[in-house]
Amino acid sequence: MEQLGYQDIEWRNDWQIIVKIFETIDELKSQFKKLDVSYLREVQQKILILNLEKYAWSLQNYIIEKYSRE
């Protein structure tokens, strides 16, 4: 079996963190759906989720770019 290099291990660890972040966002969405809140609160929750997703996508792109250069 081929040994993983340091960069491969870093990539794997970073990617696992990104996956966990997306899973956490999905869990947060699920929990928000269980709440009975006003329309304004629902909109605020959706904005929060969108911002979290946007940030997670930017992190994902950063990780891809970081390791594609090395």
N, C-alpha and C positions, 0 to 999 in steps of 0.2 A: 504494500500500500504506500502510496506517495505521501511524503511528509508535507504538512502544511507549513508554509513560511510565515514569518511574523506578520507580514502584510495581509496574508489570507486570514489569519486569526483575527486581526483587527477588523477586516472587512466583515467577517462573519459576526463578530460581536456587535459592531455598529448596525448591521442589518437586522439582527435580532432585536435590538432596541427600537429601531424604526417600526418593525412589525408589532412590537408590544404597544408602541404609541398609538398606532392605528387601531389595535384591538381595544385599547382603553377608550379611544374616541367612540368606537362602536358601542361599548358598554355604557358610556355616558349618554349617548343617544337613546339607548334602550331605557335607561333610568329616567330620563326626561319625559319619555312617552307615558310613564306611569303616573306622572304628576298631573293634578287637576289645577291648572293655574290660568290666570287671565291671558287674554290674547297678547297683550304687551309682553308678558313674561315669556310666552311661547316664541315670540319674535326675537326677544333677547337671547333665548336659548339657541335658536337657530343661528343667530349671528355669532354667538360664541362657538358653536360647532364649526361653522364655516371658517372662522378665523383659526381654530385649532387645526382643521384639515389643511388649510392653506399653509400654515407653519410646518406641519408634518410633511407635506409635499415638498416644501422648500428644503427641509432637512434631508429628505430622501434624495433630491437632486444634488444637494451638496455632497452627500456621501458618494453618490455615483461619480460625480465629477472629481472628487478627491482621489478616489482609487483608480480612476481611468487615466489620470495623469502620471501616476507612479509606476 
